[in-house]
Amino acid sequence: MVKTCRIARVEAILSVDNKGQILLPKELRERANIKAGDKLVLVTGCDERDEICCFILVKAEILNESVKEAIGPMLRGIL
């Protein structure tokens, strides 16, 4: 069964540290069931100049189920 995302909202504002690392808040990790060692895929969106303007993190395990089907409804909801 393919999971789909239906709602997009701002969950947190993240900071990049001096090593270039980003910390996902504990509450979000728990809600998303993300644990140490899990793999996330970074999907990018580009503007008309082909510059990256947004990021979407997707659990690697759903890539086999089609990213387009999983995040398409979410993107339509925020664009």
C-alpha positions as CSV (number, residue, x, y, z in Angstrom):
1,M,0.0,0.0,0.0
2,V,1.3,3.4,-1.0
3,K,1.3,6.0,1.8
4,T,0.3,9.5,0.7
5,C,0.9,12.9,2.4
6,R,-2.3,15.0,2.5
7,I,-1.4,17.9,4.7
8,A,1.7,20.2,4.6
9,R,2.5,22.6,7.4
10,V,5.4,24.3,9.0
11,E,6.5,22.0,11.9
12,A,9.7,23.7,13.0
13,I,12.4,26.2,12.0
14,L,15.7,24.4,11.8
15,S,19.2,25.8,12.1
16,V,22.4,24.8,10.4
17,D,25.3,24.5,12.8
18,N,28.9,25.4,12.1
19,K,29.6,21.9,10.9
20,G,26.7,22.2,8.3
21,Q,24.5,19.8,10.3
22,I,20.8,20.1,10.9
23,L,19.1,18.8,14.0
24,L,15.5,17.5,13.7
25,P,13.8,18.2,17.0
26,K,13.1,15.2,19.2
27,E,9.3,15.7,19.0
28,L,9.3,15.5,15.2
29,R,11.6,12.5,15.2
30,E,9.2,10.7,17.6
31,R,6.1,11.6,15.6
32,A,7.8,10.5,12.3
33,N,9.2,7.4,14.0
34,I,12.7,8.3,12.9
35,K,15.4,6.5,14.8
36,A,19.2,6.4,14.7
37,G,20.4,4.7,11.5
38,D,17.2,5.4,9.5
39,K,17.8,6.7,6.0
40,L,16.1,9.9,4.7
41,V,16.1,11.1,1.1
42,L,16.4,14.8,0.4
43,V,14.2,15.8,-2.5
44,T,14.8,19.3,-3.9
45,G,12.6,21.8,-5.7
46,C,14.1,24.3,-8.1
47,D,13.0,27.7,-9.3
48,E,12.9,29.0,-12.8
49,R,16.7,29.6,-12.7
50,D,17.3,26.0,-11.6
51,E,18.4,27.1,-8.2
52,I,17.3,24.9,-5.2
53,C,14.6,26.7,-3.4
54,C,13.1,24.0,-1.1
55,F,13.8,20.6,0.4
56,I,11.6,17.8,1.3
57,L,12.8,14.9,3.5
58,V,11.3,11.5,2.7
59,K,11.9,8.2,4.5
60,A,13.9,6.1,2.2
61,E,11.7,3.1,2.8
62,I,8.8,4.7,0.8
63,L,10.9,5.4,-2.3
64,N,10.1,1.9,-3.5
65,E,6.5,2.9,-3.2
66,S,6.8,6.0,-5.5
67,V,7.8,9.4,-4.1
68,K,5.6,11.2,-6.6
69,E,2.5,9.4,-5.2
70,A,3.6,10.0,-1.6
71,I,4.4,13.7,-1.7
72,G,2.4,14.9,-4.8
73,P,-0.8,15.6,-2.8
74,M,1.2,17.5,-0.2
75,L,2.9,19.7,-2.7
76,R,-0.4,20.5,-4.4
77,G,-1.6,21.6,-1.0
78,I,1.1,24.2,-0.4
79,L,1.7,25.5,-4.0
